[in-house]
Amino acid sequence: MIGLLRILKEIYRYYNQTAADYFAGYEQHNSGEEFYTSDYDLLEYNSHQYGFEINHTDIFTEFHISSFGLKSVNLKYNHFERDSGLKSNIITGGLNFVMD
């Protein structure tokens, strides 16, 4: 059997975050402040994430590991961008098995 190749889903996510009230840059805090942070992940920013997922089903129906048969293979790709300059590409893959 040849199997079925399909795009399961396309992904887009927009995120807007306001800065934490107690954020200030490195070495810009007073030592008398009760709460403070310089963690730039708590700064105001906007981000975009987009990607897709592909799944191929029943491609190796005769391939077995012990009593498990390979049912499907999937691949996911995501691109993430933040207006602070942070960018990343994320690729993940997976195998699904069925018990004989």
mmCIF file as gemmi writes it, N, C-alpha and C atoms, coordinates in Angstrom:
data_model
loop_
_atom_site.group_PDB
_atom_site.id
_atom_site.type_symbol
_atom_site.label_atom_id
_atom_site.label_alt_id
_atom_site.label_comp_id
_atom_site.label_asym_id
_atom_site.label_entity_id
_atom_site.label_seq_id
_atom_site.pdbx_PDB_ins_code
_atom_site.Cartn_x
_atom_site.Cartn_y
_atom_site.Cartn_z
_atom_site.occupancy
_atom_site.B_iso_or_equiv
_atom_site.pdbx_formal_charge
_atom_site.auth_seq_id
_atom_site.auth_asym_id
_atom_site.pdbx_PDB_model_num
ATOM 1 N N . MET Axp A 1 ? 0.845 -1.184 0 1 0 ? 1 A 1
ATOM 2 C CA . MET Axp A 1 ? 0 0 0 1 0 ? 1 A 1
ATOM 3 C C . MET Axp A 1 ? 0.889 1.245 0 1 0 ? 1 A 1
ATOM 4 N N . ILE Axp A 2 ? 0.569 2.196 -0.812 1 0 ? 2 A 1
ATOM 5 C CA . ILE Axp A 2 ? 1.359 3.415 -0.961 1 0 ? 2 A 1
ATOM 6 C C . ILE Axp A 2 ? 1.172 4.345 0.231 1 0 ? 2 A 1
ATOM 7 N N . GLY Axp A 3 ? -0.01 4.448 0.762 1 0 ? 3 A 1
ATOM 8 C CA . GLY Axp A 3 ? -0.252 5.309 1.91 1 0 ? 3 A 1
ATOM 9 C C . GLY Axp A 3 ? -0.831 6.65 1.509 1 0 ? 3 A 1
ATOM 10 N N . LEU Axp A 4 ? -1.08 7.451 2.501 1 0 ? 4 A 1
ATOM 11 C CA . LEU Axp A 4 ? -1.737 8.743 2.312 1 0 ? 4 A 1
ATOM 12 C C . LEU Axp A 4 ? -0.839 9.841 2.854 1 0 ? 4 A 1
ATOM 13 N N . LEU Axp A 5 ? -0.509 10.819 2.019 1 0 ? 5 A 1
ATOM 14 C CA . LEU Axp A 5 ? 0.282 11.977 2.436 1 0 ? 5 A 1
ATOM 15 C C . LEU Axp A 5 ? -0.655 13.167 2.511 1 0 ? 5 A 1
ATOM 16 N N . ARG Axp A 6 ? -0.641 13.86 3.645 1 0 ? 6 A 1
ATOM 17 C CA . ARG Axp A 6 ? -1.535 15.009 3.77 1 0 ? 6 A 1
ATOM 18 C C . ARG Axp A 6 ? -0.94 16.056 4.705 1 0 ? 6 A 1
ATOM 19 N N . ILE Axp A 7 ? -1.329 17.291 4.456 1 0 ? 7 A 1
ATOM 20 C CA . ILE Axp A 7 ? -0.992 18.373 5.377 1 0 ? 7 A 1
ATOM 21 C C . ILE Axp A 7 ? -2.113 18.412 6.4 1 0 ? 7 A 1
ATOM 22 N N . LEU Axp A 8 ? -1.792 18.086 7.642 1 0 ? 8 A 1
ATOM 23 C CA . LEU Axp A 8 ? -2.802 18.031 8.684 1 0 ? 8 A 1
ATOM 24 C C . LEU Axp A 8 ? -3.293 19.406 9.068 1 0 ? 8 A 1
ATOM 25 N N . LYS Axp A 9 ? -2.359 20.342 9.234 1 0 ? 9 A 1
ATOM 26 C CA . LYS Axp A 9 ? -2.79 21.676 9.614 1 0 ? 9 A 1
ATOM 27 C C . LYS Axp A 9 ? -1.716 22.7 9.288 1 0 ? 9 A 1
ATOM 28 N N . GLU Axp A 10 ? -2.18 23.887 9.032 1 0 ? 10 A 1
ATOM 29 C CA . GLU Axp A 10 ? -1.314 25.041 8.885 1 0 ? 10 A 1
ATOM 30 C C . GLU Axp A 10 ? -1.489 25.863 10.149 1 0 ? 10 A 1
ATOM 31 N N . ILE Axp A 11 ? -0.416 26.447 10.616 1 0 ? 11 A 1
ATOM 32 C CA . ILE Axp A 11 ? -0.422 27.099 11.92 1 0 ? 11 A 1
ATOM 33 C C . ILE Axp A 11 ? -0.04 28.569 11.766 1 0 ? 11 A 1
ATOM 34 N N . TYR Axp A 12 ? -0.783 29.445 12.425 1 0 ? 12 A 1
ATOM 35 C CA . TYR Axp A 12 ? -0.377 30.849 12.568 1 0 ? 12 A 1
ATOM 36 C C . TYR Axp A 12 ? -0.803 31.318 13.947 1 0 ? 12 A 1
ATOM 37 N N . ARG Axp A 13 ? 0.089 31.987 14.631 1 0 ? 13 A 1
ATOM 38 C CA . ARG Axp A 13 ? -0.206 32.514 15.964 1 0 ? 13 A 1
ATOM 39 C C . ARG Axp A 13 ? 0.434 33.885 16.096 1 0 ? 13 A 1
ATOM 40 N N . TYR Axp A 14 ? -0.355 34.848 16.561 1 0 ? 14 A 1
ATOM 41 C CA . TYR Axp A 14 ? 0.139 36.188 16.87 1 0 ? 14 A 1
ATOM 42 C C . TYR Axp A 14 ? 0.027 36.367 18.379 1 0 ? 14 A 1
ATOM 43 N N . TYR Axp A 15 ? 1.063 36.961 18.989 1 0 ? 15 A 1
ATOM 44 C CA . TYR Axp A 15 ? 1.061 37.159 20.432 1 0 ? 15 A 1
ATOM 45 C C . TYR Axp A 15 ? 1.543 38.561 20.74 1 0 ? 15 A 1
ATOM 46 N N . ASN Axp A 16 ? 0.843 39.254 21.656 1 0 ? 16 A 1
ATOM 47 C CA . ASN Axp A 16 ? 1.203 40.596 22.086 1 0 ? 16 A 1
ATOM 48 C C . ASN Axp A 16 ? 1.322 40.576 23.599 1 0 ? 16 A 1
ATOM 49 N N . GLN Axp A 17 ? 2.465 40.998 24.116 1 0 ? 17 A 1
ATOM 50 C CA . GLN Axp A 17 ? 2.695 41 25.558 1 0 ? 17 A 1
ATOM 51 C C . GLN Axp A 17 ? 3.088 42.392 26.026 1 0 ? 17 A 1
ATOM 52 N N . THR Axp A 18 ? 2.483 42.84 27.112 1 0 ? 18 A 1
ATOM 53 C CA . THR Axp A 18 ? 2.894 44.101 27.726 1 0 ? 18 A 1
ATOM 54 C C . THR Axp A 18 ? 3.971 43.804 28.759 1 0 ? 18 A 1
ATOM 55 N N . ALA Axp A 19 ? 4.768 44.804 29.077 1 0 ? 19 A 1
ATOM 56 C CA . ALA Axp A 19 ? 5.877 44.608 30.016 1 0 ? 19 A 1
ATOM 57 C C . ALA Axp A 19 ? 5.365 44.452 31.445 1 0 ? 19 A 1
ATOM 58 N N . ALA Axp A 20 ? 6.099 43.67 32.223 1 0 ? 20 A 1
ATOM 59 C CA . ALA Axp A 20 ? 5.793 43.541 33.645 1 0 ? 20 A 1
ATOM 60 C C . ALA Axp A 20 ? 6.036 44.889 34.329 1 0 ? 20 A 1
ATOM 61 N N . ASP Axp A 21 ? 5.213 45.22 35.317 1 0 ? 21 A 1
ATOM 62 C CA . ASP Axp A 21 ? 5.328 46.508 36.021 1 0 ? 21 A 1
ATOM 63 C C . ASP Axp A 21 ? 6.679 46.683 36.698 1 0 ? 21 A 1
ATOM 64 N N . TYR Axp A 22 ? 7.303 45.61 37.095 1 0 ? 22 A 1
ATOM 65 C CA . TYR Axp A 22 ? 8.546 45.689 37.859 1 0 ? 22 A 1
ATOM 66 C C . TYR Axp A 22 ? 9.775 45.376 37.002 1 0 ? 22 A 1
ATOM 67 N N . PHE Axp A 23 ? 9.657 45.497 35.673 1 0 ? 23 A 1
ATOM 68 C CA . PHE Axp A 23 ? 10.796 45.278 34.775 1 0 ? 23 A 1
ATOM 69 C C . PHE Axp A 23 ? 11.608 46.554 34.612 1 0 ? 23 A 1
ATOM 70 N N . ALA Axp A 24 ? 12.915 46.401 34.598 1 0 ? 24 A 1
ATOM 71 C CA . ALA Axp A 24 ? 13.851 47.461 34.203 1 0 ? 24 A 1
ATOM 72 C C . ALA Axp A 24 ? 15.102 46.772 33.673 1 0 ? 24 A 1
ATOM 73 N N . GLY Axp A 25 ? 15.827 47.474 32.836 1 0 ? 25 A 1
ATOM 74 C CA . GLY Axp A 25 ? 17.032 46.901 32.244 1 0 ? 25 A 1
ATOM 75 C C . GLY Axp A 25 ? 18.083 46.553 33.291 1 0 ? 25 A 1
ATOM 76 N N . TYR Axp A 26 ? 19.098 45.847 32.868 1 0 ? 26 A 1
ATOM 77 C CA . TYR Axp A 26 ? 20.18 45.395 33.739 1 0 ? 26 A 1
ATOM 78 C C . TYR Axp A 26 ? 20.822 46.582 34.461 1 0 ? 26 A 1
ATOM 79 N N . GLU Axp A 27 ? 20.98 46.47 35.767 1 0 ? 27 A 1
ATOM 80 C CA . GLU Axp A 27 ? 21.576 47.475 36.663 1 0 ? 27 A 1
ATOM 81 C C . GLU Axp A 27 ? 20.82 48.806 36.66 1 0 ? 27 A 1
ATOM 82 N N . GLN Axp A 28 ? 19.509 48.779 36.422 1 0 ? 28 A 1
ATOM 83 C CA . GLN Axp A 28 ? 18.703 49.991 36.458 1 0 ? 28 A 1
ATOM 84 C C . GLN Axp A 28 ? 17.704 49.984 37.619 1 0 ? 28 A 1
ATOM 85 N N . HIS Axp A 29 ? 17.803 49.027 38.522 1 0 ? 29 A 1
ATOM 86 C CA . HIS Axp A 29 ? 16.892 48.932 39.662 1 0 ? 29 A 1
ATOM 87 C C . HIS Axp A 29 ? 17.501 49.597 40.898 1 0 ? 29 A 1
ATOM 88 N N . ASN Axp A 30 ? 16.636 50.037 41.821 1 0 ? 30 A 1
ATOM 89 C CA . ASN Axp A 30 ? 17.073 50.465 43.148 1 0 ? 30 A 1
ATOM 90 C C . ASN Axp A 30 ? 17.078 49.243 44.057 1 0 ? 30 A 1
ATOM 91 N N . SER Axp A 31 ? 18.036 49.14 44.94 1 0 ? 31 A 1
ATOM 92 C CA . SER Axp A 31 ? 18.088 47.987 45.843 1 0 ? 31 A 1
ATOM 93 C C . SER Axp A 31 ? 16.934 47.993 46.845 1 0 ? 31 A 1
ATOM 94 N N . GLY Axp A 32 ? 16.254 49.129 47.004 1 0 ? 32 A 1
ATOM 95 C CA . GLY Axp A 32 ? 15.131 49.214 47.933 1 0 ? 32 A 1
ATOM 96 C C . GLY Axp A 32 ? 13.8 48.771 47.356 1 0 ? 32 A 1
ATOM 97 N N . GLU Axp A 33 ? 13.762 48.461 46.053 1 0 ? 33 A 1
ATOM 98 C CA . GLU Axp A 33 ? 12.511 48.021 45.444 1 0 ? 33 A 1
ATOM 99 C C . GLU Axp A 33 ? 12.129 46.649 45.973 1 0 ? 33 A 1
ATOM 100 N N . GLU Axp A 34 ? 10.817 46.482 46.254 1 0 ? 34 A 1
ATOM 101 C CA . GLU Axp A 34 ? 10.357 45.191 46.774 1 0 ? 34 A 1
ATOM 102 C C . GLU Axp A 34 ? 10.41 44.108 45.699 1 0 ? 34 A 1
ATOM 103 N N . PHE Axp A 35 ? 9.943 44.436 44.49 1 0 ? 35 A 1
ATOM 104 C CA . PHE Axp A 35 ? 9.957 43.494 43.38 1 0 ? 35 A 1
ATOM 105 C C . PHE Axp A 35 ? 10.698 44.111 42.211 1 0 ? 35 A 1
ATOM 106 N N . TYR Axp A 36 ? 11.532 43.316 41.555 1 0 ? 36 A 1
ATOM 107 C CA . TYR Axp A 36 ? 12.195 43.8 40.348 1 0 ? 36 A 1
ATOM 108 C C . TYR Axp A 36 ? 12.737 42.621 39.545 1 0 ? 36 A 1
ATOM 109 N N . THR Axp A 37 ? 12.851 42.841 38.235 1 0 ? 37 A 1
ATOM 110 C CA . THR Axp A 37 ? 13.42 41.833 37.349 1 0 ? 37 A 1
ATOM 111 C C . THR Axp A 37 ? 14.065 42.514 36.158 1 0 ? 37 A 1
ATOM 112 N N . SER Axp A 38 ? 15.064 41.871 35.615 1 0 ? 38 A 1
ATOM 113 C CA . SER Axp A 38 ? 15.682 42.3 34.363 1 0 ? 38 A 1
ATOM 114 C C . SER Axp A 38 ? 15.57 41.196 33.32 1 0 ? 38 A 1
ATOM 115 N N . ASP Axp A 39 ? 14.611 40.31 33.499 1 0 ? 39 A 1
ATOM 116 C CA . ASP Axp A 39 ? 14.364 39.222 32.557 1 0 ? 39 A 1
ATOM 117 C C . ASP Axp A 39 ? 13.685 39.794 31.309 1 0 ? 39 A 1
ATOM 118 N N . TYR Axp A 40 ? 14.399 39.829 30.203 1 0 ? 40 A 1
ATOM 119 C CA . TYR Axp A 40 ? 13.882 40.466 28.98 1 0 ? 40 A 1
ATOM 120 C C . TYR Axp A 40 ? 12.707 39.708 28.37 1 0 ? 40 A 1
ATOM 121 N N . ASP Axp A 41 ? 12.422 38.48 28.819 1 0 ? 41 A 1
ATOM 122 C CA . ASP Axp A 41 ? 11.21 37.789 28.384 1 0 ? 41 A 1
ATOM 123 C C . ASP Axp A 41 ? 9.965 38.434 28.989 1 0 ? 41 A 1
ATOM 124 N N . LEU Axp A 42 ? 10.125 39.305 29.983 1 0 ? 42 A 1
ATOM 125 C CA . LEU Axp A 42 ? 9.008 40.007 30.607 1 0 ? 42 A 1
ATOM 126 C C . LEU Axp A 42 ? 8.841 41.422 30.052 1 0 ? 42 A 1
ATOM 127 N N . LEU Axp A 43 ? 9.607 41.752 29.034 1 0 ? 43 A 1
ATOM 128 C CA . LEU Axp A 43 ? 9.519 43.05 28.369 1 0 ? 43 A 1
ATOM 129 C C . LEU Axp A 43 ? 8.354 43.028 27.372 1 0 ? 43 A 1
ATOM 130 N N . GLU Axp A 44 ? 7.901 44.19 26.962 1 0 ? 44 A 1
ATOM 131 C CA . GLU Axp A 44 ? 6.835 44.27 25.958 1 0 ? 44 A 1
ATOM 132 C C . GLU Axp A 44 ? 7.354 43.776 24.611 1 0 ? 44 A 1
ATOM 133 N N . TYR Axp A 45 ? 6.564 42.92 23.955 1 0 ? 45 A 1
ATOM 134 C CA . TYR Axp A 45 ? 6.93 42.463 22.618 1 0 ? 45 A 1
ATOM 135 C C . TYR Axp A 45 ? 5.72 41.892 21.875 1 0 ? 45 A 1
ATOM 136 N N . ASN Axp A 46 ? 5.883 41.769 20.56 1 0 ? 46 A 1
ATOM 137 C CA . ASN Axp A 46 ? 4.924 41.11 19.672 1 0 ? 46 A 1
ATOM 138 C C . ASN Axp A 46 ? 5.659 39.955 19.009 1 0 ? 46 A 1
ATOM 139 N N . SER Axp A 47 ? 4.943 38.868 18.76 1 0 ? 47 A 1
ATOM 140 C CA . SER Axp A 47 ? 5.574 37.742 18.079 1 0 ? 47 A 1
ATOM 141 C C . SER Axp A 47 ? 4.614 37.118 17.08 1 0 ? 47 A 1
ATOM 142 N N . HIS Axp A 48 ? 5.207 36.449 16.101 1 0 ? 48 A 1
ATOM 143 C CA . HIS Axp A 48 ? 4.471 35.715 15.075 1 0 ? 48 A 1
ATOM 144 C C . HIS Axp A 48 ? 5.067 34.315 14.992 1 0 ? 48 A 1
ATOM 145 N N . GLN Axp A 49 ? 4.201 33.329 14.895 1 0 ? 49 A 1
ATOM 146 C CA . GLN Axp A 49 ? 4.651 31.956 14.701 1 0 ? 49 A 1
ATOM 147 C C . GLN Axp A 49 ? 3.795 31.336 13.603 1 0 ? 49 A 1
ATOM 148 N N . TYR Axp A 50 ? 4.446 30.71 12.648 1 0 ? 50 A 1
ATOM 149 C CA . TYR Axp A 50 ? 3.698 30.045 11.592 1 0 ? 50 A 1
ATOM 150 C C . TYR Axp A 50 ? 4.415 28.773 11.189 1 0 ? 50 A 1
ATOM 151 N N . GLY Axp A 51 ? 3.657 27.836 10.651 1 0 ? 51 A 1
ATOM 152 C CA . GLY Axp A 51 ? 4.241 26.567 10.262 1 0 ? 51 A 1
ATOM 153 C C . GLY Axp A 51 ? 3.207 25.628 9.687 1 0 ? 51 A 1
ATOM 154 N N . PHE Axp A 52 ? 3.588 24.36 9.614 1 0 ? 52 A 1
ATOM 155 C CA . PHE Axp A 52 ? 2.693 23.343 9.066 1 0 ? 52 A 1
ATOM 156 C C . PHE Axp A 52 ? 3.076 21.976 9.62 1 0 ? 52 A 1
ATOM 157 N N . GLU Axp A 53 ? 2.166 21.044 9.446 1 0 ? 53 A 1
ATOM 158 C CA . GLU Axp A 53 ? 2.4 19.669 9.863 1 0 ? 53 A 1
ATOM 159 C C . GLU Axp A 53 ? 2.026 18.748 8.702 1 0 ? 53 A 1
ATOM 160 N N . ILE Axp A 54 ? 2.883 17.778 8.406 1 0 ? 54 A 1
ATOM 161 C CA . ILE Axp A 54 ? 2.639 16.797 7.349 1 0 ? 54 A 1
ATOM 162 C C . ILE Axp A 54 ? 2.6 15.413 7.993 1 0 ? 54 A 1
ATOM 163 N N . ASN Axp A 55 ? 1.653 14.592 7.546 1 0 ? 55 A 1
ATOM 164 C CA . ASN Axp A 55 ? 1.527 13.242 8.068 1 0 ? 55 A 1
ATOM 165 C C . ASN Axp A 55 ? 1.429 12.275 6.888 1 0 ? 55 A 1
ATOM 166 N N . HIS Axp A 56 ? 2.202 11.186 6.951 1 0 ? 56 A 1
ATOM 167 C CA . HIS Axp A 56 ? 2.139 10.132 5.94 1 0 ? 56 A 1
ATOM 168 C C . HIS Axp A 56 ? 1.707 8.858 6.654 1 0 ? 56 A 1
ATOM 169 N N . THR Axp A 57 ? 0.55 8.326 6.258 1 0 ? 57 A 1
ATOM 170 C CA . THR Axp A 57 ? -0.067 7.194 6.949 1 0 ? 57 A 1
ATOM 171 C C . THR Axp A 57 ? 0.096 5.898 6.163 1 0 ? 57 A 1
ATOM 172 N N . ASP Axp A 58 ? 0.249 4.799 6.889 1 0 ? 58 A 1
ATOM 173 C CA . ASP Axp A 58 ? 0.34 3.439 6.321 1 0 ? 58 A 1
ATOM 174 C C . ASP Axp A 58 ? 1.434 3.303 5.265 1 0 ? 58 A 1
ATOM 175 N N . ILE Axp A 59 ? 2.61 3.857 5.543 1 0 ? 59 A 1
ATOM 176 C CA . ILE Axp A 59 ? 3.652 3.795 4.526 1 0 ? 59 A 1
ATOM 177 C C . ILE Axp A 59 ? 4.47 2.507 4.601 1 0 ? 59 A 1
ATOM 178 N N . PHE Axp A 60 ? 4.676 1.988 5.802 1 0 ? 60 A 1
ATOM 179 C CA . PHE Axp A 60 ? 5.477 0.777 5.974 1 0 ? 60 A 1
ATOM 180 C C . PHE Axp A 60 ? 4.658 -0.273 6.714 1 0 ? 60 A 1
ATOM 181 N N . THR Axp A 61 ? 3.58 -0.72 6.167 1 0 ? 61 A 1
ATOM 182 C CA . THR Axp A 61 ? 2.693 -1.646 6.869 1 0 ? 61 A 1
ATOM 183 C C . THR Axp A 61 ? 3.389 -2.961 7.194 1 0 ? 61 A 1
ATOM 184 N N . GLU Axp A 62 ? 4.459 -3.275 6.474 1 0 ? 62 A 1
ATOM 185 C CA . GLU Axp A 62 ? 5.174 -4.521 6.747 1 0 ? 62 A 1
ATOM 186 C C . GLU Axp A 62 ? 6.389 -4.3 7.647 1 0 ? 62 A 1
ATOM 187 N N . PHE Axp A 63 ? 6.723 -3.07 7.987 1 0 ? 63 A 1
ATOM 188 C CA . PHE Axp A 63 ? 7.87 -2.786 8.856 1 0 ? 63 A 1
ATOM 189 C C . PHE Axp A 63 ? 7.451 -2.988 10.307 1 0 ? 63 A 1
ATOM 190 N N . HIS Axp A 64 ? 8.207 -3.807 11.04 1 0 ? 64 A 1
ATOM 191 C CA . HIS Axp A 64 ? 7.88 -4.119 12.432 1 0 ? 64 A 1
ATOM 192 C C . HIS Axp A 64 ? 9.111 -4.003 13.32 1 0 ? 64 A 1
ATOM 193 N N . ILE Axp A 65 ? 8.881 -3.568 14.536 1 0 ? 65 A 1
ATOM 194 C CA . ILE Axp A 65 ? 9.871 -3.623 15.603 1 0 ? 65 A 1
ATOM 195 C C . ILE Axp A 65 ? 9.208 -4.428 16.704 1 0 ? 65 A 1
ATOM 196 N N . SER Axp A 66 ? 9.692 -5.644 16.911 1 0 ? 66 A 1
ATOM 197 C CA . SER Axp A 66 ? 9.072 -6.579 17.853 1 0 ? 66 A 1
ATOM 198 C C . SER Axp A 66 ? 7.633 -6.823 17.398 1 0 ? 66 A 1
ATOM 199 N N . SER Axp A 67 ? 6.65 -6.543 18.237 1 0 ? 67 A 1
ATOM 200 C CA . SER Axp A 67 ? 5.25 -6.763 17.833 1 0 ? 67 A 1
ATOM 201 C C . SER Axp A 67 ? 4.557 -5.462 17.431 1 0 ? 67 A 1
ATOM 202 N N . PHE Axp A 68 ? 5.331 -4.426 17.138 1 0 ? 68 A 1
ATOM 203 C CA . PHE Axp A 68 ? 4.772 -3.125 16.754 1 0 ? 68 A 1
ATOM 204 C C . PHE Axp A 68 ? 5.006 -2.869 15.268 1 0 ? 68 A 1
ATOM 205 N N . GLY Axp A 69 ? 3.948 -2.476 14.562 1 0 ? 69 A 1
ATOM 206 C CA . GLY Axp A 69 ? 4.055 -2.11 13.157 1 0 ? 69 A 1
ATOM 207 C C . GLY Axp A 69 ? 4.005 -0.598 13.001 1 0 ? 69 A 1
ATOM 208 N N . LEU Axp A 70 ? 4.816 -0.086 12.075 1 0 ? 70 A 1
ATOM 209 C CA . LEU Axp A 70 ? 4.853 1.366 11.847 1 0 ? 70 A 1
ATOM 210 C C . LEU Axp A 70 ? 3.589 1.797 11.12 1 0 ? 70 A 1
ATOM 211 N N . LYS Axp A 71 ? 2.822 2.687 11.73 1 0 ? 71 A 1
ATOM 212 C CA . LYS Axp A 71 ? 1.549 3.146 11.182 1 0 ? 71 A 1
ATOM 213 C C . LYS Axp A 71 ? 1.692 4.443 10.39 1 0 ? 71 A 1
ATOM 214 N N . SER Axp A 72 ? 2.428 5.429 10.953 1 0 ? 72 A 1
ATOM 215 C CA . SER Axp A 72 ? 2.549 6.714 10.259 1 0 ? 72 A 1
ATOM 216 C C . SER Axp A 72 ? 3.811 7.45 10.694 1 0 ? 72 A 1
ATOM 217 N N . VAL Axp A 73 ? 4.175 8.413 9.868 1 0 ? 73 A 1
ATOM 218 C CA . VAL Axp A 73 ? 5.321 9.287 10.134 1 0 ? 73 A 1
ATOM 219 C C . VAL Axp A 73 ? 4.817 10.717 10.002 1 0 ? 73 A 1
ATOM 220 N N . ASN Axp A 74 ? 5.181 11.588 10.959 1 0 ? 74 A 1
ATOM 221 C CA . ASN Axp A 74 ? 4.765 12.981 10.814 1 0 ? 74 A 1
ATOM 222 C C . ASN Axp A 74 ? 5.943 13.92 11.006 1 0 ? 74 A 1
ATOM 223 N N . LEU Axp A 75 ? 5.819 15.097 10.416 1 0 ? 75 A 1
ATOM 224 C CA . LEU Axp A 75 ? 6.854 16.119 10.456 1 0 ? 75 A 1
ATOM 225 C C . LEU Axp A 75 ? 6.171 17.458 10.689 1 0 ? 75 A 1
ATOM 226 N N . LYS Axp A 76 ? 6.722 18.231 11.636 1 0 ? 76 A 1
ATOM 227 C CA . LYS Axp A 76 ? 6.18 19.565 11.926 1 0 ? 76 A 1
ATOM 228 C C . LYS Axp A 76 ? 7.296 20.594 11.775 1 0 ? 76 A 1
ATOM 229 N N . TYR Axp A 77 ? 6.931 21.744 11.222 1 0 ? 77 A 1
ATOM 230 C CA . TYR Axp A 77 ? 7.863 22.867 11.086 1 0 ? 77 A 1
ATOM 231 C C . TYR Axp A 77 ? 7.181 24.125 11.606 1 0 ? 77 A 1
ATOM 232 N N . ASN Axp A 78 ? 7.885 24.881 12.433 1 0 ? 78 A 1
ATOM 233 C CA . ASN Axp A 78 ? 7.397 26.172 12.925 1 0 ? 78 A 1
ATOM 234 C C . ASN Axp A 78 ? 8.512 27.2 12.834 1 0 ? 78 A 1
ATOM 235 N N . HIS Axp A 79 ? 8.149 28.404 12.439 1 0 ? 79 A 1
ATOM 236 C CA . HIS Axp A 79 ? 9.077 29.546 12.436 1 0 ? 79 A 1
ATOM 237 C C . HIS Axp A 79 ? 8.528 30.567 13.427 1 0 ? 79 A 1
ATOM 238 N N . PHE Axp A 80 ? 9.385 31.036 14.333 1 0 ? 80 A 1
ATOM 239 C CA . PHE Axp A 80 ? 8.989 31.976 15.373 1 0 ? 80 A 1
ATOM 240 C C . PHE Axp A 80 ? 9.814 33.236 15.218 1 0 ? 80 A 1
ATOM 241 N N . GLU Axp A 81 ? 9.152 34.407 15.266 1 0 ? 81 A 1
ATOM 242 C CA . GLU Axp A 81 ? 9.834 35.707 15.2 1 0 ? 81 A 1
ATOM 243 C C . GLU Axp A 81 ? 9.268 36.638 16.24 1 0 ? 81 A 1
ATOM 244 N N . ARG Axp A 82 ? 10.158 37.294 16.96 1 0 ? 82 A 1
ATOM 245 C CA . ARG Axp A 82 ? 9.755 38.288 17.957 1 0 ? 82 A 1
ATOM 246 C C . ARG Axp A 82 ? 10.333 39.624 17.534 1 0 ? 82 A 1
ATOM 247 N N . ASP Axp A 83 ? 9.61 40.725 17.775 1 0 ? 83 A 1
ATOM 248 C CA . ASP Axp A 83 ? 10.085 42.034 17.315 1 0 ? 83 A 1
ATOM 249 C C . ASP Axp A 83 ? 11.349 42.501 18.031 1 0 ? 83 A 1
ATOM 250 N N . SER Axp A 84 ? 11.778 41.787 19.05 1 0 ? 84 A 1
ATOM 251 C CA . SER Axp A 84 ? 13.04 42.103 19.721 1 0 ? 84 A 1
ATOM 252 C C . SER Axp A 84 ? 14.236 41.53 18.962 1 0 ? 84 A 1
ATOM 253 N N . GLY Axp A 85 ? 13.963 40.791 17.876 1 0 ? 85 A 1
ATOM 254 C CA . GLY Axp A 85 ? 15.046 40.237 17.066 1 0 ? 85 A 1
ATOM 255 C C . GLY Axp A 85 ? 15.217 38.735 17.223 1 0 ? 85 A 1
ATOM 256 N N . LEU Axp A 86 ? 14.567 38.136 18.2 1 0 ? 86 A 1
ATOM 257 C CA . LEU Axp A 86 ? 14.665 36.698 18.4 1 0 ? 86 A 1
ATOM 258 C C . LEU Axp A 86 ? 13.946 35.969 17.268 1 0 ? 86 A 1
ATOM 259 N N . LYS Axp A 87 ? 14.622 35.004 16.663 1 0 ? 87 A 1
ATOM 260 C CA . LYS Axp A 87 ? 14.042 34.183 15.602 1 0 ? 87 A 1
ATOM 261 C C . LYS Axp A 87 ? 14.44 32.742 15.848 1 0 ? 87 A 1
ATOM 262 N N . SER Axp A 88 ? 13.547 31.823 15.526 1 0 ? 88 A 1
ATOM 263 C CA . SER Axp A 88 ? 13.893 30.41 15.64 1 0 ? 88 A 1
ATOM 264 C C . SER Axp A 88 ? 13.104 29.584 14.647 1 0 ? 88 A 1
ATOM 265 N N . ASN Axp A 89 ? 13.665 28.453 14.294 1 0 ? 89 A 1
ATOM 266 C CA . ASN Axp A 89 ? 13.011 27.465 13.457 1 0 ? 89 A 1
ATOM 267 C C . ASN Axp A 89 ? 12.975 26.169 14.253 1 0 ? 89 A 1
ATOM 268 N N . ILE Axp A 90 ? 11.817 25.544 14.286 1 0 ? 90 A 1
ATOM 269 C CA . ILE Axp A 90 ? 11.629 24.342 15.083 1 0 ? 90 A 1
ATOM 270 C C . ILE Axp A 90 ? 11.129 23.242 14.15 1 0 ? 90 A 1
ATOM 271 N N . ILE Axp A 91 ? 11.852 22.131 14.122 1 0 ? 91 A 1
ATOM 272 C CA . ILE Axp A 91 ? 11.45 20.983 13.316 1 0 ? 91 A 1
ATOM 273 C C . ILE Axp A 91 ? 11.339 19.783 14.249 1 0 ? 91 A 1
ATOM 274 N N . THR Axp A 92 ? 10.178 19.13 14.218 1 0 ? 92 A 1
ATOM 275 C CA . THR Axp A 92 ? 9.994 17.919 15.022 1 0 ? 92 A 1
ATOM 276 C C . THR Axp A 92 ? 9.414 16.828 14.134 1 0 ? 92 A 1
ATOM 277 N N . GLY Axp A 93 ? 9.703 15.606 14.517 1 0 ? 93 A 1
ATOM 278 C CA . GLY Axp A 93 ? 9.199 14.468 13.77 1 0 ? 93 A 1
ATOM 279 C C . GLY Axp A 93 ? 8.703 13.405 14.724 1 0 ? 93 A 1
ATOM 280 N N . GLY Axp A 94 ? 7.856 12.538 14.223 1 0 ? 94 A 1
ATOM 281 C CA . GLY Axp A 94 ? 7.322 11.482 15.067 1 0 ? 94 A 1
ATOM 282 C C . GLY Axp A 94 ? 6.965 10.243 14.288 1 0 ? 94 A 1
ATOM 283 N N . LEU Axp A 95 ? 6.972 9.136 14.978 1 0 ? 95 A 1
ATOM 284 C CA . LEU Axp A 95 ? 6.589 7.845 14.425 1 0 ? 95 A 1
ATOM 285 C C . LEU Axp A 95 ? 5.448 7.302 15.259 1 0 ? 95 A 1
ATOM 286 N N . ASN Axp A 96 ? 4.418 6.774 14.614 1 0 ? 96 A 1
ATOM 287 C CA . ASN Axp A 96 ? 3.299 6.151 15.32 1 0 ? 96 A 1
ATOM 288 C C . ASN Axp A 96 ? 3.294 4.666 15.014 1 0 ? 96 A 1
ATOM 289 N N . PHE Axp A 97 ? 3.198 3.869 16.057 1 0 ? 97 A 1
ATOM 290 C CA . PHE Axp A 97 ? 3.208 2.422 15.916 1 0 ? 97 A 1
ATOM 291 C C . PHE Axp A 97 ? 1.877 1.855 16.354 1 0 ? 97 A 1
ATOM 292 N N . VAL Axp A 98 ? 1.519 0.691 15.801 1 0 ? 98 A 1
ATOM 293 C CA . VAL Axp A 98 ? 0.349 -0.064 16.231 1 0 ? 98 A 1
ATOM 294 C C . VAL Axp A 98 ? 0.829 -1.449 16.653 1 0 ? 98 A 1
ATOM 295 N N . MET Axp A 99 ? 0.118 -2.018 17.61 1 0 ? 99 A 1
ATOM 296 C CA . MET Axp A 99 ? 0.46 -3.348 18.08 1 0 ? 99 A 1
ATOM 297 C C . MET Axp A 99 ? -0.237 -4.389 17.215 1 0 ? 99 A 1
ATOM 298 N N . ASP Axp A 100 ? 0.503 -5.378 16.788 1 0 ? 100 A 1
ATOM 299 C CA . ASP Axp A 100 ? -0.091 -6.449 15.963 1 0 ? 100 A 1
ATOM 300 C C . ASP Axp A 100 ? -0.929 -7.389 16.81 1 0 ? 100 A 1
